Amino acid sequence: MKMLLITSSFPKYGRIGGIFIPDTIRSLNKRGMDVHVLTQNCDSLKTDYELLWPGCEVTYFGWNGRDTPVISLLKNRLFGIFLAAQYFVNGFLAGRRICINWRPDIIFAEWLIPAGLIAYLLSLFTNIPYCCRALGSDVYIAANNTFLRPLIKHITKKSTLLFADGFDLCQKTSALANGKECYFAATARKMENINPSHDLKNDCKRFNLGCIGRLHQVKGQDILVKACNILFKKGIDFRCYLIGEGEERNNIEKLIKNLSLEQNVLLTGRIEDAEVQELLRNMDCVIIPSRSESIPLVLMEAVSAKKALIVSDVGDMGYLAEKYNLGYVVKPEDHNGLAEALIIMSDSKIRASFCNKQQQEELASILSVEAGAKVIFEKIRGLRNNL
């Protein structure tokens, strides 16, 4: 079988957007699915082609927006609308060439918008069925936009199959499609198992906590910093690692400085998998303070590393944390509640009560790359067999 996979985020040259996609493709390859990825060129105005490995080709279509998020362009009036239109036109034309020359069996959109719109248009002109996977922001944020909601609803209704990477997200995506069934297909990645380039081992007497993810307002790192300020004032010996890069870095740096937390809260920037794994090994607790979320990759990574968690009660995180006894659940945007949970979790005996190996392994299996790819492959195969 052959799949044209359309995405607005694909990891290249150190970018972390869509970091789960390559491992999903490898798992689909093992099941007999060849994949051609269509995504924008974030580095050049020209259209490029690349063979990543046998079974995975990528077409990067050119446009003037580089790495600007497409949805954000709609806020920039005329020039933003022009760039968004250019994105969809160039993406459609590049996708149509692939469909004509390569003839995929299915078109698969990662995110309902913008990829879902290109998939819908290609399906109209080629009669190749398309399906979509909702990944959180497209449903929790974009679908609440007055202009985008009718478009997203239409895309979901016309999609032959619907997937989502969260249980709550499945229900909300299904509701957008007037009750059409939506299948849970987890997103995950496999971190490279290599030795770190330097030692990041922490002081075992200190309470070490960490937050891994893009530095973005929706991810809530500012809430965690404010909670850390309460720990600092109470004299708790701790160190908090904020791992990742993003547009909120300057604001978070200023917040850390204003609260005099430079020695306690460290911004690592983007680090390689080996360093992430080393930090995870030496963390006492992983914090996910998101304002909006489905099931983030870091939850799977923390569970695989057998770490206790504190998560905000958004998406599926609260449900999973309570069902699998992963740690504490706090209200979103409540830095006082988060601080209280951190103080309790600083007790090693309490942390140990959340580390049930059997429950962690069960959840890790449900959220694995293989589990997500298997659902997608089998549903598409069933669709193809019924045509």
Secondary structure, 3 states (H helix, E strand, C coil): CEEEEEECCCCCCCCCCCCCHHHHHHHHHHCCCEEEEEEECCCCCCCEEEEEECCEEEEEECCCCCCCCHHHHCCCHHHHHHHHHHHHHHHHHHHHHHHHHHCCCEEEEECCCCHHHHHHHHHHHHCCCEEEEECCHHHHCHHHCCCHHHHHHHHHHHCCEEEECCHHHHHHHHHHCCCCCEEECCCCCCCCCCCCCCCCCCCCCCEEEEEECCCCHHHCHHHHHHHHHHHHHCCCCEEEEEECCCCCHHHHHHHHHHCCCCCCEEEEECCCHHHHHHHHHHCCEEEECCCCCCCCHHHHHHHHCCCEEEEECCCCHHHHHHHCCCEEEECCCCHHHHHHHHHHHCCHHHHHCCCCHHHHHHHHHHCCHHHHHHHHHHHHHHHHHHC
